[in-house]
């Protein structure tokens, strides 16, 4: 008997409608027939099937044997073990709660402008600019603030130069499905593309490559993951920040999370909001996500720990290690041992273990594995 071919109806029933879907949009990006769309309004960050004569959970091309969407999904079936085996050639050990890695560093950009405009040391900005200027990549999939930034709505986009990278710097804490900018990058002629994305997004290129999903996987040549415990629905701006604290979208200059939501406004004021007040606006796609530390990226980065101007950096692959070494050799970044901030490493492991407990009983068991 021929093995079952998993198609859109399987993805819809097992991931999209069960809460496992993170809204990463990988299935939309790879669909060869352009019958999947993406919705990111009204608290919905999910793919949907666009064919009018078929139910939401069916697809004419799936009936003919197309399996592309399920093969691209970084939450379908045995995604974690598949990604580990492909990327690292082995399954993770139980104690590797934050994923398999080669090096753990503290790093920051040396360029004052990147340091000032970037988040927690500007490392990601430095990596992208170095990669663009040294013929490593042609473009990067990133997020921007919509329009003039006054709405604080995060949207996917393409960075091709220094100005783009500076414009995309900083964290949003609402969700942007950065893989959705892939088509724009390709249309501009990019063949080697970096993806900067949250943990769910950074698993997608690896799964695509492991499950042989064509040209999209081939073009993603650098994968930078962002440590992420959750993102918030866009409604948090109006329903909490404005309604309770009088912080209007257009007045916000910068945000960060350091045990609390930190908000800087354009008038120079600083405000703190307890994270427990923000929980009600947690995006549905984050509630079952088991991956805090972007475990399948080439380089995982996050602003946790004691030093606000240094980035906790987890180097996971040979690609990541070579790039970091070149950045330091050429004076683009400075680094310190991760052990300089043991609290940051401990917090990463703690938050990783906490996230892994989210993975539900009805799904495959592997992502729930944590040290005993």
C-alpha positions as CSV (number, residue, x, y, z in Angstrom):
1,X,0.0,0.0,0.0
2,X,1.3,3.4,-0.9
3,X,2.0,5.8,2.0
4,X,-0.6,8.4,2.7
5,X,0.0,11.8,1.1
6,X,-0.6,14.6,3.6
7,X,-2.3,17.6,2.1
8,X,-4.1,20.8,3.0
9,X,-7.0,19.0,4.7
10,X,-4.5,17.3,7.1
11,X,-2.7,20.6,7.8
12,X,-6.1,22.3,8.4
13,X,-7.4,19.7,10.7
14,X,-4.2,19.0,12.7
15,X,-2.5,22.4,12.8
16,X,-4.6,25.4,11.6
17,X,-7.8,24.7,13.6
18,X,-6.2,23.1,16.7
19,X,-4.1,26.0,18.1
20,X,-0.8,24.6,16.9
21,X,-0.6,27.0,14.0
22,X,1.8,29.9,14.8
23,X,0.9,31.9,11.8
24,X,4.4,31.7,10.3
25,X,2.9,31.6,6.8
26,X,5.4,29.0,5.5
27,X,2.5,27.1,3.9
28,X,1.3,30.2,2.1
29,X,4.8,31.1,0.8
30,X,5.5,27.7,-0.7
31,X,2.0,27.0,-2.2
32,X,2.7,26.3,-5.9
33,X,-0.9,26.9,-7.0
34,X,-1.5,30.2,-5.1
35,X,-4.6,28.9,-3.4
36,X,-3.6,29.8,0.2
37,X,-3.9,33.2,1.6
38,X,-3.0,34.8,4.9
39,X,-5.1,36.8,7.4
40,X,-3.5,39.0,10.0
41,X,-6.4,41.1,11.3
42,X,-9.0,40.9,14.1
43,X,-6.7,38.7,16.2
44,X,-6.4,36.1,13.4
45,X,-2.9,35.2,12.1
46,X,-3.6,32.1,10.0
47,X,-3.5,30.7,6.5
48,X,-6.7,30.0,4.7
49,X,-7.8,28.3,1.5
50,X,-9.0,30.7,-1.2
51,X,-10.8,28.4,-3.7
52,X,-14.5,29.3,-3.7
53,X,-15.9,25.9,-4.6
54,X,-14.2,24.1,-1.8
55,X,-14.7,24.0,1.9
56,X,-12.1,25.8,4.2
57,X,-10.5,22.4,5.0
58,X,-10.3,21.2,1.4
59,X,-8.2,22.0,-1.7
60,X,-8.5,20.9,-5.3
61,X,-4.8,20.5,-5.7
62,X,-4.5,18.4,-2.5
63,X,-7.0,16.0,-4.0
64,X,-4.6,15.7,-7.0
65,X,-1.7,14.8,-4.7
66,X,-0.1,18.1,-3.8
67,X,1.5,17.9,-0.4
68,X,3.6,21.1,-0.4
69,X,1.9,22.9,2.4
70,X,2.2,20.1,4.9
71,X,5.9,19.6,4.0
72,X,6.6,23.2,4.7
73,X,4.9,23.5,8.1
74,X,7.1,23.7,11.1
75,X,4.4,22.4,13.4
76,X,3.1,19.4,11.4
77,X,3.7,15.9,12.8
78,X,7.4,15.2,13.7
79,X,8.7,18.6,12.8
80,X,11.1,19.0,15.7
81,X,12.9,15.7,15.3
82,X,12.9,16.1,11.6
83,X,14.6,19.5,11.9
84,X,17.1,18.3,14.5
85,X,18.2,15.4,12.4
86,X,18.5,17.5,9.3
87,X,20.3,20.5,10.8
88,X,22.5,18.7,13.4
89,X,22.6,15.1,12.2
90,X,21.3,13.8,15.6
91,X,18.5,14.0,18.0
92,X,18.9,16.5,20.9
93,X,19.8,15.2,24.4
94,X,17.3,15.7,27.2
95,X,19.5,18.3,28.8
96,X,19.6,20.4,25.6
97,X,16.3,22.1,26.6
98,X,17.3,25.3,24.6
99,X,18.3,23.3,21.6
100,X,21.6,22.1,20.1
101,X,24.3,24.7,19.9
102,X,28.0,25.3,19.2
103,X,28.7,28.5,21.1
104,X,26.9,30.9,23.5
105,X,28.2,34.4,23.4
106,X,27.3,38.0,24.3
107,X,27.7,40.2,21.3
108,X,27.0,43.7,20.1
109,X,27.6,45.9,17.1
110,X,30.6,48.3,17.1
111,X,28.9,50.8,14.7
112,X,27.4,53.5,17.0
113,X,24.4,54.0,14.7
114,X,23.6,50.3,14.6
115,X,24.1,50.1,18.3
116,X,21.8,53.1,18.9
117,X,19.0,52.0,16.6
118,X,19.2,48.3,17.1
119,X,17.7,46.3,20.0
120,X,19.9,45.2,22.9
121,X,23.2,45.7,21.1
122,X,22.3,45.9,17.5
123,X,23.7,42.5,16.6
124,X,21.1,41.5,14.1
125,X,21.5,44.8,12.2
126,X,25.3,44.2,12.1
127,X,24.9,40.7,10.8
128,X,22.5,41.7,8.1
129,X,24.5,44.7,6.9
130,X,27.8,42.8,6.9
131,X,26.2,39.9,5.0
132,X,24.8,42.4,2.4
133,X,28.1,44.3,2.0
134,X,30.2,41.2,1.8
135,X,28.3,39.3,-0.8
136,X,26.8,36.7,1.6
137,X,23.2,37.5,0.9
138,X,21.2,39.6,-1.6
139,X,18.3,40.6,0.7
140,X,16.8,39.9,4.1
141,X,13.2,39.2,5.1
142,X,12.5,41.4,8.1
143,X,9.7,43.4,9.7
144,X,8.9,47.1,9.5
145,X,6.4,49.4,11.1
146,X,3.6,50.2,8.7
147,X,3.7,53.5,7.0
148,X,5.2,56.3,9.0
149,X,5.3,54.0,12.1
150,X,2.5,55.8,13.9
151,X,0.2,52.8,13.9
152,X,2.9,50.5,15.4
153,X,1.6,47.7,13.2
154,X,4.3,45.3,12.3
155,X,4.5,44.2,8.6
156,X,6.8,42.0,6.7
157,X,9.3,43.5,4.2
158,X,12.6,43.2,2.5
159,X,15.9,44.8,3.5
160,X,18.4,45.4,0.7
161,X,20.7,48.2,2.1
162,X,21.9,50.0,5.2
163,X,18.9,52.4,5.3
164,X,16.5,49.4,5.1
165,X,18.3,47.6,7.9
166,X,18.2,50.7,10.2
167,X,14.5,51.2,9.4
168,X,13.7,47.6,10.3
169,X,15.7,47.6,13.6
170,X,14.0,47.2,17.0
171,X,11.4,44.9,18.4
172,X,7.6,45.2,17.9
173,X,6.1,42.5,20.2
174,X,3.2,42.2,17.8
175,X,3.4,39.6,15.1
176,X,4.8,40.0,11.6
177,X,4.9,36.9,9.3
178,X,8.3,37.8,7.8
179,X,8.3,34.9,5.3
180,X,5.5,36.6,3.5
181,X,8.0,39.1,2.1
182,X,9.7,36.2,0.2
183,X,8.0,36.9,-3.1
184,X,9.0,40.5,-3.0
185,X,12.6,39.6,-2.4
186,X,12.6,37.1,-5.3
187,X,11.0,39.6,-7.6
188,X,13.8,42.0,-6.9
189,X,16.3,39.4,-8.1
190,X,17.5,38.0,-4.7
191,X,18.8,34.5,-4.9
192,X,20.4,34.3,-1.4
193,X,18.0,35.5,1.3
194,X,18.3,35.9,5.0
195,X,15.3,35.3,7.2
196,X,15.0,37.1,10.5
197,X,12.1,35.7,12.4
198,X,10.7,34.5,15.6
199,X,11.3,30.9,16.7
200,X,8.3,29.5,14.8
201,X,9.5,31.2,11.6
202,X,13.1,30.1,12.0
203,X,12.1,26.4,12.0
204,X,10.4,26.7,8.6
205,X,13.4,26.9,6.3
206,X,14.9,23.8,8.0
207,X,11.7,21.8,7.6
208,X,11.4,22.9,4.0
209,X,14.9,21.6,3.3
210,X,14.4,18.4,5.2
211,X,11.1,17.7,3.4
212,X,12.4,18.9,0.0
213,X,10.2,21.9,-0.6
214,X,11.8,23.3,-3.8
215,X,13.1,26.8,-4.5
216,X,12.0,28.6,-1.4
217,X,14.1,26.4,0.8
218,X,17.1,26.7,-1.6
219,X,17.1,30.5,-1.5
220,X,17.0,30.8,2.4
221,X,20.7,30.8,3.0
222,X,20.9,32.5,6.4
223,X,18.5,32.0,9.2
224,X,18.5,34.3,12.2
225,X,16.1,33.4,15.0
226,X,14.7,35.7,17.7
227,X,14.2,34.4,21.2
228,X,10.5,34.7,21.8
229,X,8.1,33.6,24.6
230,X,5.1,35.2,23.0
231,X,3.8,38.0,20.9
232,X,0.7,40.2,21.5
233,X,-2.3,40.8,19.3
234,X,-2.3,44.3,17.8
235,X,-5.4,45.2,19.9
236,X,-3.1,45.6,23.0
237,X,-2.3,49.1,21.8
238,X,-5.8,50.4,22.0
239,X,-7.3,48.2,24.6
240,X,-4.5,48.3,27.2
241,X,-1.7,50.8,26.5
242,X,-4.1,53.6,25.4
243,X,-7.2,52.7,27.4
244,X,-5.5,52.3,30.8
245,X,-2.2,54.1,30.5
246,X,-2.9,56.8,27.9
247,X,-0.1,55.6,25.7
248,X,-1.2,56.2,22.1
249,X,0.4,54.3,19.2
250,X,1.6,57.5,17.5
251,X,3.4,58.6,20.6
252,X,5.4,55.5,21.2
253,X,9.1,55.6,20.2
254,X,10.4,52.2,21.4
255,X,9.4,49.1,23.3
256,X,11.2,46.3,25.1
257,X,10.5,43.5,27.5
258,X,12.7,43.0,30.6
259,X,10.5,41.2,33.0
260,X,7.9,43.9,32.2
261,X,6.7,45.8,29.1
262,X,8.9,48.9,28.8
263,X,7.6,51.8,26.7
264,X,9.5,54.9,25.7
265,X,7.5,57.8,24.2
266,X,8.6,60.5,21.8
267,X,8.3,63.2,24.6
268,X,11.2,61.4,26.4
269,X,9.0,59.7,29.0
270,X,9.4,56.1,30.2
271,X,6.6,53.8,31.3
272,X,6.4,50.3,32.6
273,X,3.5,47.9,32.3
274,X,3.4,44.6,34.3
275,X,3.5,41.6,32.0
276,X,0.7,40.0,33.8
277,X,-1.6,42.8,32.5
278,X,-0.5,42.0,29.0
279,X,-1.3,38.2,29.1
280,X,-4.9,38.7,27.9
281,X,-3.6,39.9,24.6
282,X,-1.3,36.9,24.0
283,X,-1.7,35.8,20.4
284,X,-3.4,32.4,20.0
285,X,-0.6,31.1,17.9
286,X,1.9,31.6,20.8
287,X,-0.1,29.7,23.5
288,X,1.1,26.2,22.4
289,X,4.5,27.1,20.9
290,X,7.2,25.1,22.6
291,X,10.2,26.9,21.2
292,X,11.5,29.9,23.1
293,X,15.1,29.9,21.9
294,X,14.7,29.6,18.1
295,X,16.3,26.2,18.2
296,X,16.7,25.7,14.4
297,X,18.3,29.0,13.4
298,X,21.9,29.4,12.3
299,X,22.2,32.1,15.0
300,X,19.6,32.7,17.8
301,X,19.6,36.1,19.5
302,X,17.8,37.8,22.4
303,X,18.0,40.7,24.7
304,X,17.7,38.8,28.0
305,X,20.1,39.1,31.0
306,X,21.9,41.7,33.0
307,X,23.3,43.8,30.1
308,X,20.9,45.9,28.1
309,X,23.4,46.7,25.4
310,X,24.6,43.1,24.7
311,X,22.7,40.4,22.8
312,X,22.7,36.8,24.1
313,X,23.8,34.9,21.0
314,X,23.5,31.2,20.5
315,X,25.5,30.0,17.5
316,X,24.0,26.7,16.3
317,X,25.5,25.9,12.8
318,X,28.7,26.0,10.9
319,X,27.2,28.8,8.8
320,X,26.5,30.8,11.9
321,X,29.9,30.2,13.4
322,X,31.8,31.3,10.3
323,X,29.7,34.4,9.9
324,X,30.2,35.4,13.6
325,X,33.9,34.8,13.3
326,X,34.1,37.0,10.2
327,X,32.1,39.8,11.8
328,X,34.5,39.8,14.8
329,X,37.6,39.5,12.7
330,X,36.6,42.5,10.6
331,X,35.6,44.6,13.6
332,X,31.9,44.7,13.0
333,X,31.1,43.2,16.4
334,X,32.6,42.6,19.8
335,X,31.9,39.5,21.8
336,X,32.2,38.3,25.4
337,X,31.8,34.7,26.7
338,X,28.2,33.9,27.5
339,X,29.4,32.9,31.0
340,X,29.9,36.6,31.7
341,X,26.2,36.6,32.3
342,X,25.2,33.2,33.8
343,X,21.8,34.6,34.7
344,X,21.0,35.2,31.0
345,X,21.8,31.5,30.2
346,X,19.9,30.3,33.2
347,X,16.9,32.4,32.2
348,X,17.0,31.1,28.6
349,X,16.9,27.5,29.8
350,X,14.1,28.3,32.3
351,X,12.0,30.0,29.6
352,X,12.8,27.3,27.1
353,X,11.6,24.6,29.6
354,X,8.5,26.6,30.4
355,X,7.7,27.0,26.7
356,X,8.1,23.3,26.0
357,X,5.5,22.5,28.6
358,X,3.0,24.3,26.4
359,X,3.1,21.6,23.7
360,X,-0.2,19.8,24.0
361,X,-0.8,16.1,24.7
362,X,-2.8,15.6,21.5
363,X,0.3,16.3,19.4
364,X,3.5,14.3,18.9
365,X,5.3,14.0,22.2
366,X,8.9,15.1,21.3
367,X,8.6,18.9,21.9
368,X,7.5,18.3,25.4
369,X,10.8,16.7,26.4
370,X,12.5,18.6,29.2
371,X,15.2,17.6,31.7
372,X,13.9,15.5,34.6
